[in-house]
């Protein structure tokens, strides 16, 4: 059986749905952050799948792959800043529970 674009889009949709449900249902900031990264990975999978199945003169169009590298670079910066914010919140509030962090004051 050959893999088609629908297979990749199905897996990407499942990954995105798992990430979205984790963001909406979880209370721990670190788990929410990991679910956001899972949603980003699902979007990256979609980009690569569309890029692979979009043929130009019989060859795959690699524009999606190039965009993927920029997204990974931005995601790496997001991880560094996001984890720094989470560590700062934990040091000041001694919790990573979202319901207990209700104001921006320290």
Secondary structure, DSSP 8 states (H G I E B T S, - for coil): ----HHHHHHHHHHHHHHHHHHHHH--BHHHHHHHHHHHHHHHHHHHHHHHHH-EETTEE-THHHHHHHHHHHHHHHHHHHHHHHHHHHHHHHS--BGGG---S--
